[in-house]
Structure formats: structure tokens, C-alpha cells
Amino acid sequence: MHGLKAAQLKALERLSKRAARTQVIISVELARELAAISFEIQRQVGVIIDRGGHVTDIIVGDARSLFLPEIQRRGRDRLSGLRFVHTHLAGERLTEEDLTDLALLRFDLVAALLLCKDGAIDGIHIAHLKPDNAAESPWEVLPPQSIFSLKEDFPEFIAALEEEFARTRRPRNANDTRERAILIHVSTLPPTLARDSLDELEELARSAGLEVVHTLMQRRPLDPRFILGRGKLQSAVITAMQKGAGMLVFDLNITPSQIRSLGDFTDLKILDRTQVILDIFAQHAVTREGKLQVELAQLRYLLPFLNIRQQALSRLTGGIGGRGPGETRLEEDRRRARDRIARLEREVEQLGKRRRLRRHARTVREVPTVAVIGYTNAGKSTLLNHLTDSDVIAKDFLFATLNPVSRRLRFPREREIIITDTVGFIKNLPKDLLASFRTTFEELHEADLLLHIVDAGSHDLNQKMETVLDTVRNLELNGKPMLTVFNKVDTCHPAEVEGLTRQYAGIPICALDRGTFAPLLNAMEELLWPLEEKPVIES
């Protein structure tokens, strides 16, 4: 309010103490006083009014715009409980900026007092958000009307509007505590590949325990600040309120600067693909080694984000007692994170040494080892269970198995092997996870044979196979003998299965049907004991 006269400041002070005490959007007296001050100083002036009719904030801008203060918002799926009324000096109607504020700050409504050239009020222009209606605009803009014709029904109107919002949201079971999320994919990929990637993100979200209420796909280059276009982001935020979602999940890895920009734009929780995968790993880690590896991956991922300076992460102290060798809160957090990472790396390495000792014992006894690899949810654990009569966790979720599990498998003539189930691969597997699970992936380096399990019923089979083979190359395992095994053939047409096995020299099985295992066992014996004559295992 720099540059205002004493009389103008007193007038604004009177506004701050005013209570409307009526059931209209704004009282005639308050509207006139607001218009008079705005006309006198030739700036836009606005007030934020709570549902009790009390003025909570006064904003003075320039001739064309206002900069709103930080608004303390209620639940993400509710209106803010505040209405914003301001002046327009040139008599213009609500602008795009006004409607953006309405959407992002979830005001009960936004109104503009339209001033004539002599400072008189020509009318009031009002807009409010609407419940879910994808075919139309997310807000309703009412025709301008006189301030003298405003009805004294504002509390009833807002109550009815919030009730309509609640009615149009998806009903929820009282015991359902899952967070609701909107999934967003932005890229220039062909539509089919983009849809496949978004579908996989939806599976990841389901495995992480999220309830997906809406998906959004935009085909365009990534925006360096907001990832998707500003208009689409605004639409996503409005949809989140309409559907009661508390987070936006992006189908890519977000940079710290993008997190900062998105956080300034909306108070919704922002997650990316890596965070969802890390959360799944955290939920499924049961052994000490698995938990340490997940924590290590999370810290490595989060360390760059500690550079984001927020209001709550300002200097720990200031003035007397805060000078000299003092350290900022951010620096302290980064130091603690680096110390914890170093400690976890040492512990993981110690556990890795023990794992190597166990593998060495198997090598001394000359027991061949076979590692089961493949895209996540391809049926690796189910196959291990039915081959070895085990009870390894096998669920229809991504990354249901995190920790390597080894079991003995006996062949005819009293020969046996060690078969190991490993963590599933996925497209764009975070590098932090690969680094943190390096001791786990060492199991693959010691294996005599790799079984590449493929979901034969997957519509994007080629992409998933290539993802696994790329990971194998990155781990420098491409020199290992490998058998391609097509699982879930019961979900495919026989001609399709025959074509796949011929194209990739693969072996068809159904992990739930032991009667299909004979060709696989014969092929494994031929590769593991190539110089011996082996009895043929019959179905």
C-alpha cells in the first residue's frame, strides 16, 4: 500500500474492520466504499470475505490487476470458505486471471464491481465453480447484475453448491482409506505408446494403494516449468477438487525446479513415476536388506530436492546466537542425508558380502544356479512356486516380490539346481534403485542360466521384452545363456503362441499348470549339462 494517503489508509482500515452482517454476496455499503476508494486512488482494490461476512484481507493492486496473498485453504476437495470481491476500473467483466484465481484458490465465488468513468458502480459480475461436468466449462459466469438486486441467499446457495460437489464425487466405502489421485502423461509419443505408458502408471498406482479417479493425457513437448500446458494443469487442479483427489501423479521423473513451480501453482501433492515405484518397494520390502536398499534409494532420490528452499526451511536461527559457524536448515538436512546414505551403503555392502559367501558355498558344491528374470508381474514367482513347491508371495501386483528368493529344484538322476527369483524389471527403472539393489543383482552375475519370463498375453509384449533385454545389457549380463519362456499361454490363441515361440525360439508354459513344464525342464538340462546324455522328462 506504498504511496497511499493517510485518509485512504484510514478508509482501508475501516474496510478491514467491517462485517457485512447480511446474507448477500456483498452489502451495498461495503460495495460503495470499496468503489469510492478504488476510484480515488485509481487502482483495483479487493476484499476477501469469509462466510461469516467478515473482511479477512484487503488487497490493493494497480489499475489492471491484483496480487492475491497466500490463502489458508481448507480440505483439497472443498471450497475455501472465502469469496473474493474486487473492482474493475474500466468496467471490464471478469478476466481470465480472475477465473484462474477462482479455480486454483477454490473461492466460493469471485466477483468484480464494474465501475463507470465517474466512479459509480455499473453492476457486479459473478462466477463460481461447478460440479463435475466434463462437457462444459468448470465454472459458471453469471450475467452482470445490479448490487441492489443481490438476493439474501448466499449461505443457502453455497451449501447447495457444496452438496452438489459431494453428490457428484465417486462414493467411497467407509473403510477405504486410499488416497485419490489423478494420473497425467505428457509426451510426443504416438498415441498407442502413450496410452500403454499411462496404463502401466495406473497399474503402478494400484499396486501402491492409490485410487485413480481420473487420467489425463496431453501430446506436446514438455513444459520446462509445469510439464503440461498451464491450461491443462488448471483443468487438472479443478478436476481434482471435483473428484476429491489429493494428488497429481506424473508419468515421468520430475526435476526439483518443476516441483517448486507445481508447488507454487497448487497445494495438491505432486508425485512422479519414480516416487510411486519407490513407495511400492517400501511397502513390499520385508527383509532387513530389502528395507535398507529401499531407504537408500529413497534418500538418493530425495537428496537433490533438498535444494528447494521453502519458507519453512529458512535459517534455523538468526541474529545473536546464529552467527559464526551456524548452518542453515537446508545444509543440515543435506549433511544428515549424505551421512545416512554413507551409513546405509556400508550396511548394504556388509549384507552383500554375506550373500556372496552363501553363493560361494553353492559354487564349491558345484550346484548350478538359474536366475528367473522378466518384466514385473510376468509370473516369475508363480513359476518358482510351482517348480519347487514353494510359497513365495505371488500376487497380481507390480513388484509383489522384492527380495531374491532361492529354492532347490531336483532333476532326475539325483541332480539339483538352485533357482532364484529376482525383482521384476520395468520401463525407466530408476537409476537410484539399480544402484541401491546392486548386491541383489549380483545374483544374476553368478547364475549359470537366465530364464526370461514373458507374459505372452501382454499386448505390448515386444516393448516389455526389449526393456528386460536393455536392463540385462546395462547390467553386463548379455553374455549369459538365456532361455525365453512365454508364460500365461492359456490366455492366448494357440496360433499366436506358436508364432511367438517360433519367432523368439521360446518355450510356452502356463505357470499354474505343471503339465506344461516338461519342455522347459528338458531345455534347462540341455543347457546346464550339455555333455551328458540326459533322460527326457515327459509331460
Secondary structure as GFF3:
##gff-version 3
##sequence-region A 1 539
A	DSSP	alpha_helix	6	16	.	.	.	ID=ss1
A	DSSP	alpha_helix	28	41	.	.	.	ID=ss2
A	DSSP	beta_strand	45	50	.	.	.	ID=ss3
A	DSSP	beta_strand	55	60	.	.	.	ID=ss4
A	DSSP	beta_strand	82	88	.	.	.	ID=ss5
A	DSSP	alpha_helix	96	104	.	.	.	ID=ss6
A	DSSP	beta_strand	109	115	.	.	.	ID=ss7
A	DSSP	beta_strand	121	129	.	.	.	ID=ss8
A	DSSP	beta_strand	139	141	.	.	.	ID=ss9
A	DSSP	three_ten_helix	147	149	.	.	.	ID=ss10
A	DSSP	alpha_helix	154	168	.	.	.	ID=ss11
A	DSSP	beta_strand	180	187	.	.	.	ID=ss12
A	DSSP	alpha_helix	191	207	.	.	.	ID=ss13
A	DSSP	beta_strand	211	219	.	.	.	ID=ss14
A	DSSP	alpha_helix	230	243	.	.	.	ID=ss15
A	DSSP	beta_strand	247	250	.	.	.	ID=ss16
A	DSSP	alpha_helix	256	265	.	.	.	ID=ss17
A	DSSP	beta_strand	269	272	.	.	.	ID=ss18
A	DSSP	alpha_helix	273	284	.	.	.	ID=ss19
A	DSSP	alpha_helix	288	302	.	.	.	ID=ss20
A	DSSP	three_ten_helix	303	307	.	.	.	ID=ss21
A	DSSP	three_ten_helix	311	313	.	.	.	ID=ss22
A	DSSP	alpha_helix	329	364	.	.	.	ID=ss23
A	DSSP	beta_strand	369	374	.	.	.	ID=ss24
A	DSSP	alpha_helix	380	388	.	.	.	ID=ss25
A	DSSP	beta_strand	405	411	.	.	.	ID=ss26
A	DSSP	beta_strand	415	421	.	.	.	ID=ss27
A	DSSP	alpha_helix	431	436	.	.	.	ID=ss28
A	DSSP	alpha_helix	438	446	.	.	.	ID=ss29
A	DSSP	beta_strand	449	455	.	.	.	ID=ss30
A	DSSP	alpha_helix	461	474	.	.	.	ID=ss31
A	DSSP	beta_strand	482	487	.	.	.	ID=ss32
A	DSSP	three_ten_helix	489	491	.	.	.	ID=ss33
A	DSSP	alpha_helix	494	504	.	.	.	ID=ss34
A	DSSP	beta_strand	507	508	.	.	.	ID=ss35
A	DSSP	three_ten_helix	514	516	.	.	.	ID=ss36
A	DSSP	alpha_helix	518	528	.	.	.	ID=ss37
###
